[in-house]
């Protein structure tokens, strides 16, 4: 509930849906068109034609680099991948403590430690150059932290990053210990680019709220990770694959889907709070999946077609299409990523978008402080005696 200059409350929709809370030059989502962009470029076109480092540069610096700029930026970020000794030494204990919760939970603790180790200071107290340096360091370090935590959780030693590999290939290398096939590395790179930013979603808004307090960059990212960990936000890629597993075979598709639709249950991997047409990320990932081919892809396409057909029959007029998570899960499965790393992989890319938003928000010193309507018993009442 925002307030006017006279501090008069203004009613807004639940969840702030559709409420404009600030200006941004980073990008936007146009849900009715099925289009989203990073700065002035189509995000999907960037994923199809550019490297992850190019788009990272775009989000942080506002421009796409030329060949020389790409080489310099890639080298600079690659040099920031290695873990500080004190953080590396603490990771086994963090991994053990988060054995049930997984790498994303461990990342919150590890990133707090890394920020303290690096001497991250409150954003309010440092200049733009230091903020950007902190953001680059954190964005480069997150993939190393996530893959190390995962491997430690599996009883394996972490794999040191390689400066000669680009971002996506290095991520897969640190995860598996093997240099990935170029096709798999490029498929994951396109997925990562497509998930760097996506408007004022819950985790991005959380990062900006914390930034508005002047907190240090690690604190802002930890808050964003906490928001992303919720299953209604970032936890759906593996759940979408779980849906395919639950259906099992083509002949079970129709009865399984009908039962869920009639019960009003949510079908994971379908629907989006902003898009009212096909999710452009899903369309791109479906193309990537079809490039690999195989029974899983064929089955996923069948399920998609039958869900849309059954909804048209049972819920006429209701548009429901696959979102990014549906085919993202298929692509990551085909590229050999374990399911418990689907959402952490998403986070490894989204941290770049969070950091870009943090840098933009830090330029405005106004704290975000909305209001709430009190609906409890009328005050004041006398405090009862014991």
VEXZA-235203 format. One record per residue (C-alpha): x, y, z. Coordinates in steps of 0.2 Angstrom, whole numbers, padded with zeros to 4 digits, always signed. Example, Ala and Ser with C-alpha at 12.3 -4.5 7.8 and 13.67 -1.06 7.14 Angstrom:
+0062-0022+0039
+0068-0005+0036
//
This chain:
+0000+0000+0000
+0010+0015-0006
+0007+0032+0002
+0005+0050-0005
+0016+0065+0000
+0003+0068+0014
+0006+0050+0020
-0012+0045+0015
-0013+0026+0011
-0017+0020-0006
-0025+0003-0009
-0016-0008-0022
-0018-0026-0028
-0013-0040-0017
+0005-0045-0021
+0008-0028-0029
+0002-0035-0045
+0005-0023-0059
+0010-0009-0047
+0025+0001-0054
+0037+0004-0040
+0052+0012-0049
+0060+0016-0066
+0073+0004-0073
+0084+0004-0089
+0089-0014-0087
+0074-0022-0096
+0056-0027-0096
+0043-0041-0098
+0029-0038-0110
+0017-0052-0105
+0003-0049-0118
+0016-0050-0132
+0026-0064-0126
+0042-0054-0126
+0056-0048-0114
+0072-0039-0116
+0088-0034-0108
+0091-0016-0110
+0086-0013-0129
+0089-0030-0135
+0078-0045-0136
+0084-0057-0123
+0080-0073-0134
+0090-0065-0148
+0104-0062-0136
+0104-0080-0131
+0104-0086-0149
+0118-0075-0155
+0129-0069-0140
+0140-0077-0126
+0135-0076-0108
+0150-0064-0104
+0143-0052-0118
+0126-0051-0109
+0134-0050-0092
+0144-0035-0099
+0128-0028-0106
+0119-0029-0089
+0133-0021-0079
+0140-0008-0091
+0125-0005-0103
+0134-0010-0119
+0138-0026-0129
+0157-0028-0130
+0166-0029-0147
+0178-0044-0149
+0192-0035-0139
+0180-0030-0125
+0173-0048-0124
+0191-0055-0122
+0195-0042-0109
+0179-0045-0099
+0180-0064-0100
+0198-0064-0094
+0193-0052-0079
+0178-0062-0073
+0187-0079-0075
+0201-0072-0064
+0188-0070-0050
+0181-0088-0050
+0193-0095-0037
+0188-0097-0019
+0197-0088-0005
+0206-0100+0006
+0195-0097+0021
+0179-0099+0011
+0186-0115+0004
+0191-0122+0021
+0173-0119+0027
+0164-0127+0013
+0164-0145+0019
+0156-0140+0036
+0143-0129+0026
+0139-0144+0014
+0137-0156+0029
+0125-0144+0038
+0115-0142+0022
+0115-0160+0017
+0096-0161+0017
+0092-0144+0011
+0104-0144-0004
+0117-0132-0012
+0105-0117-0013
+0103-0116+0005
+0122-0119+0007
+0125-0104-0005
+0116-0092+0007
+0129-0096+0021
+0144-0097+0009
+0140-0081+0001
+0138-0072+0017
+0155-0079+0022
+0163-0074+0005
+0156-0056+0007
+0164-0054+0024
+0180-0062+0018
+0181-0050+0003
+0177-0035+0015
+0161-0030+0006
+0155-0014+0014
+0138-0006+0014
+0133+0000-0003
+0128+0016+0005
+0146+0019+0010
+0155+0015-0006
+0156+0023-0024
+0150+0016-0040
+0166+0008-0045
+0168-0002-0029
+0150-0008-0030
+0153-0014-0048
+0169-0023-0042
+0160-0031-0028
+0146-0036-0040
+0158-0044-0052
+0167-0054-0039
+0151-0061-0032
+0144-0065-0049
+0160-0074-0054
+0161-0083-0037
+0143-0090-0036
+0145-0104-0049
+0161-0110-0040
+0152-0110-0023
+0137-0120-0030
+0147-0133-0039
+0159-0136-0024
+0144-0137-0012
+0136-0150-0023
+0151-0161-0025
+0155-0160-0007
+0137-0166-0003
+0140-0181-0015
+0156-0185-0006
+0167-0178-0020
+0181-0166-0020
+0177-0149-0028
+0184-0145-0045
+0195-0130-0047
+0188-0117-0060
+0198-0116-0077
+0201-0098-0083
+0203-0105-0101
+0185-0110-0102
+0170-0098-0104
+0157-0096-0091
+0145-0110-0096
+0158-0123-0100
+0167-0119-0084
+0151-0122-0074
+0148-0139-0082
+0167-0143-0079
+0166-0139-0061
+0150-0148-0059
+0156-0165-0067
+0175-0164-0068
+0175-0166-0086
+0176-0154-0100
+0158-0153-0108
+0154-0157-0126
+0152-0140-0136
+0134-0143-0140
+0129-0146-0121
+0140-0131-0116
+0131-0120-0129
+0114-0127-0124
+0117-0122-0106
+0124-0106-0110
+0108-0101-0120
+0098-0106-0105
+0108-0096-0093
+0107-0081-0104
+0089-0082-0105
+0087-0082-0086
+0098-0068-0081
+0084-0056-0078
+0065-0056-0080
+0057-0040-0073
+0053-0036-0055
+0050-0054-0050
+0050-0058-0031
+0069-0062-0029
+0074-0046-0039
+0062-0035-0030
+0069-0043-0013
+0086-0038-0019
+0081-0020-0022
+0072-0018-0006
+0088-0024+0004
+0099-0013-0007
+0088+0002-0003
+0093+0000+0015
+0111+0003+0010
+0116-0015+0015
+0132-0024+0008
+0130-0033-0008
+0131-0050-0001
+0116-0046+0011
+0106-0041-0004
+0110-0057-0014
+0107-0068+0001
+0089-0061+0002
+0086-0064-0016
+0092-0082-0015
+0080-0084+0000
+0066-0078-0011
+0071-0089-0026
+0071-0104-0015
+0052-0104-0013
+0044-0117-0024
+0032-0104-0031
+0047-0094-0038
+0062-0104-0043
+0059-0122-0038
+0049-0128-0054
+0062-0135-0066
+0064-0152-0057
+0046-0152-0052
+0041-0151-0070
+0051-0166-0074
+0043-0175-0059
+0027-0172-0068
+0033-0181-0083
+0039-0195-0072
+0022-0196-0063
+0013-0197-0080
+0025-0211-0086
+0019-0216-0102
+0009-0208-0117
-0007-0218-0113
-0008-0210-0096
-0006-0192-0101
-0025-0189-0104
-0032-0197-0088
-0018-0189-0077
-0020-0172-0084
-0039-0172-0084
-0039-0178-0066
-0028-0163-0061
-0037-0150-0071
-0054-0155-0064
-0047-0155-0046
-0040-0137-0049
-0022-0143-0046
-0007-0134-0053
+0002-0142-0067
+0020-0138-0064
+0029-0131-0079
+0013-0123-0085
+0007-0105-0083
+0015-0089-0079
+0010-0074-0068
+0015-0061-0082
+0014-0070-0099
-0004-0072-0107
+0004-0080-0122
+0018-0093-0125
+0033-0089-0114
+0047-0085-0127
+0060-0094-0116
+0050-0110-0117
+0049-0108-0136
+0068-0106-0137
+0072-0121-0125
+0060-0132-0134
+0070-0129-0150
+0086-0133-0140
+0078-0149-0134
+0072-0154-0151
+0090-0152-0157
+0095-0166-0145
+0080-0176-0149
+0076-0193-0140
+0061-0201-0130
+0061-0188-0116
+0059-0174-0129
+0046-0183-0139
+0036-0186-0123
+0038-0168-0116
+0031-0162-0133
+0016-0174-0132
+0012-0169-0114
+0013-0150-0119
+0001-0153-0133
-0012-0163-0123
-0012-0151-0108
-0016-0137-0120
-0030-0147-0129
-0038-0154-0113
-0038-0136-0105
-0046-0129-0121
-0060-0143-0119
-0062-0142-0100
-0058-0123-0097
-0062-0114-0113
-0055-0097-0114
-0041-0101-0102
-0024-0098-0109
-0011-0109-0101
+0006-0113-0110
+0022-0120-0104
+0034-0108-0095
+0053-0108-0094
+0054-0122-0081
+0045-0135-0092
+0058-0137-0106
+0072-0130-0095
+0071-0146-0085
+0071-0156-0101
+0087-0147-0108
+0096-0148-0091
+0092-0167-0090
+0099-0170-0107
+0115-0160-0103
+0118-0171-0088
+0114-0160-0074
+0107-0168-0058
+0089-0162-0054
+0095-0155-0037
+0106-0143-0047
+0092-0136-0058
+0087-0122-0047
+0105-0118-0042
+0110-0117-0060
+0096-0105-0063
+0103-0095-0048
+0120-0095-0055
+0114-0085-0070
+0101-0074-0061
+0114-0068-0049
+0120-0057-0063
+0103-0049-0065
+0101-0047-0046
+0118-0038-0046
+0113-0027-0061
+0097-0022-0051
+0107-0019-0035
+0119-0007-0044
+0104+0002-0052
+0095+0003-0035
+0110+0009-0026
+0110+0025-0036
+0094+0030-0027
+0096+0032-0008
+0078+0032-0005
+0073+0017+0007
+0058+0007+0001
+0046+0008+0015
+0028+0003+0010
+0013+0003+0022
+0001-0010+0028
-0018-0009+0034
-0020-0015+0052
-0035-0027+0053
-0034-0033+0071
-0044-0029+0087
-0046-0010+0088
-0033-0002+0099
-0029+0004+0112
-0036-0008+0125
-0030-0008+0143
-0017-0021+0146
-0024-0035+0157
-0017-0037+0175
-0009-0054+0178
//
